[in-house]
Amino acid sequence: KVEALRYIATTPNQKFLFRKMLKKGEGSTFKVFEKKEEEEEPPAEEEGTPLPPKEPLIHCIQNVLLGPEAKRTTFFTTPQTGAYLCGNLQYKAFTSLANFDAALLAIEEIKKAAEEKTKEVEAKKKENEEKQSKIEEELKAIAEAEAKPEEEKKEEEKKEEAAADREAKKTELNEQLEALKKEEFEAIPDWKEEVLGKVEATPQDLAVCMDTLGSLKQFDEKDIAAIKAEIMRLPAALERSDKVEFIRELERHYTLLEAAASADEKEEAKAREETKKEVEDALEEGATASEQEISFAHAKKKLASAAKNVQEISQYALLRPEYIKVLQAFAYINGLATEDISFPDGTPSPAALKGLFTEEFVQAASRVDLKKTEVPLLSASESLIAEMKEEEVKAKDPIIAQLLGTLTLSLIYVL
């Protein structure tokens, strides 16, 4: 397996780098991951006490066109004068497919525990309310007794408790009532708070790179010190962002499944009938449309109306290998070639694929004439999704499943 660096974030004018990769042995960026011989292993992190950020290893080339380092410099654009600097950083991330799957199992356990705890807490609250109600009735009786005319009170005090005893009883009841009102109940487990304790964050190694290409600007000591300080601030920020991203991915999963579960089958059947009528109205008199033609037209119509939902794919932090195949196939039937969506070694670029899914692209895809798409691209699409079943994918991600369904019908129609 070849070690390589892939770009996961860039400035706006360098987004082309999402499809680039730097293999170990190319360029000099890998130097920032080389451990110094004299470097000691960091102490173990104590629970609740995170270690301070480690000072990054900086590698700087002041002139990328001259000197020994210039020979190793890899350019992804036209070589220009300027300096190049990179530094390493490591942070702990929860967002991974392994953690996502583990989290789904953990959430089911947390939800069961929450249901049981809810029943328990509700029972205690009911018991508390009943006790409060009883005390309030007793206090009301005492208040009514105190409000009686003086002669009745005197007569009653002979038969019942003395005024002093009644006052003591009232004080006792008020204290009990106050205690019941202040009683705190156990919190119901919230999966968004609990789930991070059920999965383990894993170290992620990144290189932060910058250059001054197109100028004679170099990085002086002050620049390098400022860059080091910024890099040392990044791990904490990235870890906070990753936690938010991980929870967002899980929330999206449940939101999509809930939306799919609430879909109205009668409305779907009605919409299909409308599509059938539109297709048949467009045919010559006496001609009939095949089920394949109707299904294909309906799938394209649904895709156009769901364009805003489908563009949600551009926000996915995680893509399963089978999802990547669906996105690849969708790109191919819309006329995009492998080099448009892949790294130089042919591996699909998740960032490039996600970047396709704007509302405009999906709308255009719903109108594309597949008969103009090159046969090799159609065949490539077919082989990518050959073993996939829409219903199985739908159980995990209805949006990807919709794309798969559209692809399947499209390929049946055109091939």
Backbone torsions as a table, in degrees:
resi	resn	phi	psi	omega
1	LYS	NA	127.4	-177.6
2	VAL	-86.3	126.6	174.5
3	GLU	-73.5	137.6	-179.2
4	ALA	-151.9	153.0	174.6
5	LEU	-101.3	134.1	176.9
6	ARG	-123.3	143.5	-176.5
7	TYR	-79.8	129.3	-179.8
8	ILE	-113.3	-12.9	177.2
9	ALA	-156.9	142.2	179.6
10	THR	-144.5	168.4	170.3
11	THR	-71.9	159.5	-174.1
12	PRO	-54.9	-34.1	-176.1
13	ASN	-85.7	5.4	-178.9
14	GLN	-126.9	28.3	-177.2
15	LYS	-66.2	-17.8	177.2
16	PHE	-60.3	-20.8	-178.8
17	LEU	-69.0	-16.1	177.9
18	PHE	-59.0	-22.8	-179.3
19	ARG	-103.8	12.2	179.8
20	LYS	-106.5	157.7	174.8
21	MET	-145.5	153.3	-179.2
22	LEU	-123.0	111.1	-179.0
23	LYS	-79.1	153.0	177.7
24	LYS	-61.9	131.4	-175.7
25	GLY	105.2	-19.0	175.3
26	GLU	-97.4	141.2	179.5
27	GLY	62.1	-160.3	-177.9
28	SER	-132.3	6.6	-177.0
29	THR	-62.4	-32.1	-179.1
30	PHE	-61.9	-15.4	179.7
31	LYS	-59.5	-29.9	-176.3
32	VAL	-73.5	-8.7	177.5
33	PHE	-100.6	-2.3	179.3
34	GLU	-76.8	126.4	-178.6
35	LYS	-79.4	133.9	177.4
36	LYS	-69.4	142.1	-177.4
37	GLU	-59.0	-38.7	-176.6
38	GLU	-83.6	-2.9	-176.2
39	GLU	-72.4	130.3	179.7
40	GLU	-88.8	155.3	175.9
41	GLU	-66.2	137.2	179.8
42	PRO	-66.9	149.6	178.2
43	PRO	-64.5	154.4	179.6
44	ALA	-66.7	141.8	-179.5
45	GLU	-75.8	126.9	177.6
46	GLU	-81.9	148.2	-178.3
47	GLU	-59.5	127.3	178.5
48	GLY	82.0	-5.0	-179.5
49	THR	-126.4	87.4	-179.1
50	PRO	-66.0	147.6	178.7
51	LEU	-71.1	148.6	176.3
52	PRO	-65.6	151.6	-178.9
53	PRO	-61.2	141.9	-179.0
54	LYS	-82.4	141.2	179.0
55	GLU	-66.1	128.5	-176.2
56	PRO	-71.8	152.1	172.1
57	LEU	-85.7	124.1	-176.2
58	ILE	-106.1	135.8	172.7
59	HIS	-121.9	127.3	-175.3
60	CYS	-132.4	131.9	173.6
61	ILE	-115.2	113.6	-174.4
62	GLN	-76.6	-21.7	176.2
63	ASN	-143.2	109.3	-173.4
64	VAL	-77.3	-5.5	-179.6
65	LEU	-105.7	-14.4	-177.6
66	LEU	-128.0	151.6	176.2
67	GLY	95.0	171.8	-176.3
68	PRO	-60.7	-35.9	-178.7
69	GLU	-70.4	-23.4	-177.8
70	ALA	-61.6	-33.0	-178.6
71	LYS	-65.9	-25.5	-177.8
72	ARG	-95.0	-5.5	-176.4
73	THR	-70.0	130.9	176.9
74	THR	-102.8	124.1	178.7
75	PHE	-105.1	135.5	174.2
76	PHE	-100.9	-3.3	174.7
77	THR	-135.1	-172.2	178.8
78	THR	-62.5	128.1	179.2
79	PRO	-55.7	135.8	178.9
80	GLN	-139.1	162.4	176.0
81	THR	-69.3	157.1	177.9
82	GLY	141.7	-179.1	-178.0
83	ALA	-113.3	160.1	178.9
84	TYR	-134.1	136.6	179.7
85	LEU	-139.6	139.9	175.4
86	CYS	-143.0	153.4	178.4
87	GLY	-144.6	153.1	-178.0
88	ASN	-96.0	153.5	170.4
89	LEU	-148.4	152.0	177.8
90	GLN	-129.8	136.6	175.6
91	TYR	-141.3	165.2	-178.9
92	LYS	-101.6	129.1	-175.9
93	ALA	-122.4	142.5	175.3
94	PHE	-92.6	-25.8	-171.1
95	THR	-74.0	100.9	175.2
96	SER	-154.5	158.7	-179.9
97	LEU	-63.9	-37.8	179.3
98	ALA	-62.1	-45.3	179.0
99	ASN	-68.1	-35.3	179.6
100	PHE	-61.6	-47.6	-180.0
101	ASP	-66.0	-40.2	177.9
102	ALA	-64.5	-37.5	-179.4
103	ALA	-65.9	-38.6	179.7
104	LEU	-60.6	-41.3	177.3
105	LEU	-66.6	-43.2	-179.1
106	ALA	-64.1	-38.3	-178.6
107	ILE	-63.6	-38.5	177.9
108	GLU	-60.6	-41.0	177.8
109	GLU	-66.2	-41.6	-180.0
110	ILE	-64.1	-40.9	179.8
111	LYS	-65.0	-38.9	177.2
112	LYS	-64.2	-44.5	178.6
113	ALA	-62.4	-37.2	179.8
114	ALA	-65.6	-40.1	178.7
115	GLU	-63.0	-45.0	179.6
116	GLU	-64.5	-43.8	-179.8
117	LYS	-65.8	-36.4	178.3
118	THR	-61.6	-45.4	178.1
119	LYS	-60.3	-43.9	-179.3
120	GLU	-63.6	-45.8	-179.1
121	VAL	-67.0	-41.1	179.2
122	GLU	-61.8	-39.0	178.4
123	ALA	-64.3	-42.3	179.2
124	LYS	-66.5	-39.1	178.7
125	LYS	-63.9	-41.7	179.6
126	LYS	-62.9	-43.5	178.4
127	GLU	-62.1	-41.2	179.0
128	ASN	-61.8	-45.3	-179.3
129	GLU	-63.1	-39.3	178.8
130	GLU	-64.2	-41.1	178.0
131	LYS	-63.7	-43.8	178.8
132	GLN	-61.1	-43.2	-179.2
133	SER	-61.6	-41.2	179.9
134	LYS	-64.4	-44.1	179.6
135	ILE	-63.9	-42.9	-179.8
136	GLU	-62.5	-35.5	176.4
137	GLU	-64.9	-42.0	178.6
138	GLU	-64.0	-42.6	178.8
139	LEU	-64.4	-37.3	179.1
140	LYS	-64.5	-40.5	178.8
141	ALA	-63.3	-40.6	178.6
142	ILE	-64.8	-43.5	-179.5
143	ALA	-62.4	-39.5	179.5
144	GLU	-66.4	-38.5	178.4
145	ALA	-64.5	-39.8	-179.5
146	GLU	-69.4	-24.3	-177.8
147	ALA	-85.5	-6.0	-179.4
148	LYS	-69.3	156.5	176.6
149	PRO	-56.6	151.9	-173.9
150	GLU	-54.3	-43.1	-176.5
151	GLU	-65.2	-40.7	179.1
152	GLU	-65.4	-38.7	-179.7
153	LYS	-63.4	-42.2	-178.7
154	LYS	-62.5	-43.5	-179.6
155	GLU	-63.9	-41.0	-178.6
156	GLU	-69.0	-36.7	-178.5
157	GLU	-66.6	-25.3	177.3
158	LYS	-70.3	-39.2	-177.6
159	LYS	-81.3	-35.8	-176.0
160	GLU	-107.2	-150.3	-176.9
161	GLU	-80.4	156.7	179.4
162	ALA	-70.0	160.3	-179.2
163	ALA	-57.5	-38.0	-179.1
164	ALA	-64.9	-39.9	178.9
165	ASP	-66.2	-37.6	179.5
166	ARG	-65.2	-39.9	178.4
167	GLU	-64.7	-41.6	178.8
168	ALA	-63.6	-40.8	178.9
169	LYS	-62.9	-41.8	179.8
170	LYS	-62.4	-43.4	178.8
171	THR	-61.0	-44.6	-179.3
172	GLU	-62.4	-45.1	-179.8
173	LEU	-64.1	-41.4	178.4
174	ASN	-62.7	-38.5	178.5
175	GLU	-65.7	-41.6	178.4
176	GLN	-63.9	-42.8	-179.8
177	LEU	-62.9	-43.1	179.0
178	GLU	-62.5	-41.4	180.0
179	ALA	-64.2	-40.9	178.6
180	LEU	-65.0	-39.0	179.1
181	LYS	-67.1	-29.9	-178.3
182	LYS	-88.3	-7.6	-176.6
183	GLU	-59.2	132.4	179.5
184	GLU	-102.1	140.6	-179.7
185	PHE	-106.6	153.9	-179.3
186	GLU	-61.8	141.2	-179.6
187	ALA	-70.1	143.1	175.5
188	ILE	-77.6	129.0	-179.2
189	PRO	-57.5	130.2	177.4
190	ASP	-108.3	119.0	-174.4
191	TRP	-59.1	-30.3	-179.0
192	LYS	-65.6	-28.6	178.8
193	GLU	-91.5	-32.3	-173.5
194	GLU	-84.6	-31.1	-167.6
195	VAL	-64.8	-32.6	-178.8
196	LEU	-63.8	-23.9	177.1
197	GLY	-80.2	-7.3	-178.2
198	LYS	-98.9	-10.3	179.7
199	VAL	-125.9	161.4	-175.0
200	GLU	-111.5	129.3	176.4
201	ALA	-72.2	144.3	-179.9
202	THR	-117.4	145.0	-179.0
203	PRO	-65.0	137.0	177.2
204	GLN	-120.2	129.9	179.2
205	ASP	-101.9	125.5	179.0
206	LEU	-125.1	156.6	170.5
207	ALA	-117.5	129.1	175.9
208	VAL	-98.7	120.4	-173.2
209	CYS	-122.0	145.4	176.8
210	MET	-151.9	158.5	-179.7
211	ASP	-148.6	169.0	176.5
212	THR	-122.3	31.5	-175.9
213	LEU	-56.3	140.3	-178.1
214	GLY	91.9	8.2	178.2
215	SER	-145.3	178.4	175.9
216	LEU	-102.8	8.6	-177.5
217	LYS	-65.1	134.8	176.2
218	GLN	-117.5	164.3	177.9
219	PHE	-92.5	113.0	177.8
220	ASP	-89.4	-179.8	-176.2
221	GLU	-60.3	-38.2	179.2
222	LYS	-64.4	-42.2	177.6
223	ASP	-60.7	-47.0	-176.3
224	ILE	-64.6	-39.9	178.1
225	ALA	-62.9	-41.7	179.8
226	ALA	-66.6	-40.0	179.1
227	ILE	-65.1	-42.2	177.8
228	LYS	-58.2	-45.6	-178.8
229	ALA	-61.9	-40.7	179.4
230	GLU	-66.5	-42.6	179.7
231	ILE	-62.4	-37.1	-179.8
232	MET	-69.5	-21.4	177.3
233	ARG	-84.5	-18.0	-173.4
234	LEU	-67.9	-42.1	-176.2
235	PRO	-53.4	-46.7	-179.0
236	ALA	-61.5	-41.7	-179.9
237	ALA	-66.9	-41.5	179.8
238	LEU	-65.7	-38.1	179.6
239	GLU	-66.8	-40.9	176.9
240	ARG	-63.4	-44.7	-179.4
241	SER	-63.3	-40.2	-179.0
242	ASP	-64.0	-41.0	178.2
243	LYS	-60.6	-44.1	178.6
244	VAL	-62.4	-43.4	-179.1
245	GLU	-63.8	-41.3	-178.3
246	PHE	-64.3	-46.2	178.3
247	ILE	-64.2	-38.3	179.8
248	ARG	-63.2	-39.5	178.0
249	GLU	-63.1	-41.0	179.0
250	LEU	-67.5	-41.7	178.0
251	GLU	-61.6	-42.3	-179.9
252	ARG	-60.9	-42.2	-179.9
253	HIS	-55.9	-50.1	-177.8
254	TYR	-70.1	-36.5	178.6
255	THR	-62.6	-43.7	-179.8
256	LEU	-64.8	-42.2	-179.5
257	LEU	-66.2	-39.3	178.5
258	GLU	-64.5	-41.6	179.7
259	ALA	-64.0	-40.1	179.4
260	ALA	-66.6	-39.1	-179.1
261	ALA	-66.8	-29.0	-177.2
262	SER	-90.3	0.6	-179.8
263	ALA	-61.5	138.0	-176.8
264	ASP	-89.3	113.2	-178.2
265	GLU	-65.9	-34.9	179.2
266	LYS	-64.8	-40.5	178.1
267	GLU	-64.9	-38.0	179.3
268	GLU	-63.6	-44.1	179.5
269	ALA	-64.2	-39.5	178.9
270	LYS	-64.0	-43.0	179.9
271	ALA	-64.1	-37.1	179.7
272	ARG	-66.2	-40.0	178.1
273	GLU	-62.5	-38.4	177.8
274	GLU	-64.0	-40.7	178.1
275	THR	-64.3	-42.3	179.2
276	LYS	-57.8	-44.4	179.8
277	LYS	-62.6	-42.3	-179.6
278	GLU	-62.5	-42.8	-179.0
279	VAL	-65.1	-45.4	-177.2
280	GLU	-70.2	-32.3	177.3
281	ASP	-64.9	-27.7	-178.6
282	ALA	-83.1	-10.2	-179.2
283	LEU	-85.7	164.4	176.4
284	GLU	-68.3	154.4	-177.8
285	GLU	-58.1	129.7	178.7
286	GLY	94.5	-18.1	179.7
287	ALA	-81.6	151.5	177.6
288	THR	-124.9	150.3	-180.0
289	ALA	-91.6	141.0	177.0
290	SER	-75.5	161.8	177.2
291	GLU	-60.3	-35.9	179.1
292	GLN	-62.7	-44.2	-179.9
293	GLU	-63.6	-42.5	179.7
294	ILE	-65.7	-45.0	-179.8
295	SER	-61.9	-41.0	-179.7
296	PHE	-65.3	-45.4	179.5
297	ALA	-63.5	-38.4	-180.0
298	HIS	-67.9	-40.5	179.9
299	ALA	-62.7	-41.6	179.6
300	LYS	-66.8	-38.0	179.0
301	LYS	-65.3	-42.4	178.6
302	LYS	-64.6	-39.0	179.8
303	LEU	-62.4	-43.1	179.7
304	ALA	-63.0	-43.2	-178.4
305	SER	-71.9	-23.2	-178.8
306	ALA	-99.6	14.3	-175.4
307	ALA	-54.9	-40.8	-178.9
308	LYS	-65.0	-37.6	178.0
309	ASN	-69.8	-41.2	-177.4
310	VAL	-64.3	-32.4	-179.8
311	GLN	-66.9	-9.6	174.3
312	GLU	-57.8	-25.5	179.1
313	ILE	-56.5	-32.9	-178.7
314	SER	-63.7	-17.1	-178.7
315	GLN	-98.7	-2.2	-177.7
316	TYR	-62.9	132.8	174.1
317	ALA	-89.4	-21.7	-178.7
318	LEU	-127.7	137.8	175.0
319	LEU	-131.2	120.0	176.1
320	ARG	-69.1	153.4	-179.9
321	PRO	-53.2	-38.3	-179.2
322	GLU	-71.2	-29.3	176.4
323	TYR	-67.4	-39.5	179.4
324	ILE	-61.0	-38.8	178.2
325	LYS	-63.3	-40.6	178.8
326	VAL	-63.3	-44.2	-180.0
327	LEU	-65.6	-39.1	175.4
328	GLN	-58.9	-50.4	-178.2
329	ALA	-60.4	-39.7	179.2
330	PHE	-64.4	-38.7	177.7
331	ALA	-64.7	-41.9	-178.1
332	TYR	-63.6	-44.9	-176.3
333	ILE	-70.9	-13.3	175.8
334	ASN	-98.5	17.9	170.1
335	GLY	88.5	3.6	178.8
336	LEU	-84.0	143.8	-179.2
337	ALA	-96.2	168.4	-178.5
338	THR	-55.1	-43.2	-177.1
339	GLU	-66.1	-18.3	179.2
340	ASP	-76.2	-21.7	-171.8
341	ILE	-130.4	12.3	-173.2
342	SER	-130.0	164.2	169.9
343	PHE	-75.5	167.3	-178.4
344	PRO	-57.1	-27.0	-179.5
345	ASP	-84.6	4.6	178.4
346	GLY	92.3	-8.0	177.7
347	THR	-69.8	131.1	-179.0
348	PRO	-62.7	139.8	178.8
349	SER	-93.2	111.8	178.8
350	PRO	-55.7	-40.1	-178.8
351	ALA	-64.3	-41.7	179.4
352	ALA	-66.1	-40.5	179.5
353	LEU	-65.7	-46.7	179.9
354	LYS	-62.5	-35.8	-178.9
355	GLY	-63.4	-20.4	178.9
356	LEU	-69.0	-31.7	-165.0
357	PHE	-84.4	68.3	168.6
358	THR	-91.1	164.2	178.9
359	GLU	-62.5	-37.1	-178.8
360	GLU	-63.3	-42.3	-178.7
361	PHE	-64.0	-43.8	-178.4
362	VAL	-66.6	-40.8	177.2
363	GLN	-61.3	-44.0	179.6
364	ALA	-64.1	-37.9	179.9
365	ALA	-63.1	-32.4	-179.6
366	SER	-72.8	-12.8	-179.1
367	ARG	-110.6	-3.7	-173.7
368	VAL	-65.5	143.5	176.9
369	ASP	-89.7	102.3	-174.7
370	LEU	-64.0	-23.2	-178.4
371	LYS	-69.9	-11.4	176.9
372	LYS	-95.8	-8.1	178.5
373	THR	-75.5	137.7	-177.5
374	GLU	-62.2	139.8	-177.2
375	VAL	-57.8	-42.5	179.0
376	PRO	-58.0	-35.4	178.9
377	LEU	-69.9	-38.7	177.3
378	LEU	-65.4	-41.9	179.0
379	SER	-64.6	-39.3	178.0
380	ALA	-63.1	-40.9	177.7
381	SER	-61.1	-45.7	-177.8
382	GLU	-61.3	-42.9	-178.4
383	SER	-68.8	-31.3	-179.4
384	LEU	-66.9	-36.3	-174.1
385	ILE	-108.6	8.5	-172.7
386	ALA	-54.5	-39.6	-174.7
387	GLU	-93.3	1.3	-173.9
388	MET	-90.6	144.4	177.5
389	LYS	-117.5	129.0	-175.2
390	GLU	-56.9	-43.2	-176.7
391	GLU	-64.7	-36.4	179.0
392	GLU	-67.6	-41.0	178.5
393	VAL	-68.7	-37.7	-178.2
394	LYS	-60.1	-30.6	179.4
395	ALA	-66.1	-19.0	-180.0
396	LYS	-108.9	-39.3	-177.2
397	ASP	-153.9	101.4	-178.3
398	PRO	-61.8	-30.4	-178.8
399	ILE	-69.0	-47.3	177.1
400	ILE	-62.6	-37.7	179.5
401	ALA	-63.0	-38.0	178.6
402	GLN	-64.4	-41.9	176.6
403	LEU	-61.8	-42.9	179.8
404	LEU	-61.6	-43.2	178.9
405	GLY	-61.9	-42.8	178.5
406	THR	-63.5	-42.3	179.1
407	LEU	-61.1	-46.8	-177.5
408	THR	-59.9	-47.6	179.5
409	LEU	-65.9	-37.4	179.4
410	SER	-62.2	-44.5	-176.9
411	LEU	-70.6	-36.8	175.0
412	ILE	-61.7	-42.6	-177.2
413	TYR	-64.9	-44.9	-171.5
414	VAL	-89.7	-27.8	-176.6
415	LEU	-97.3	NA	NA
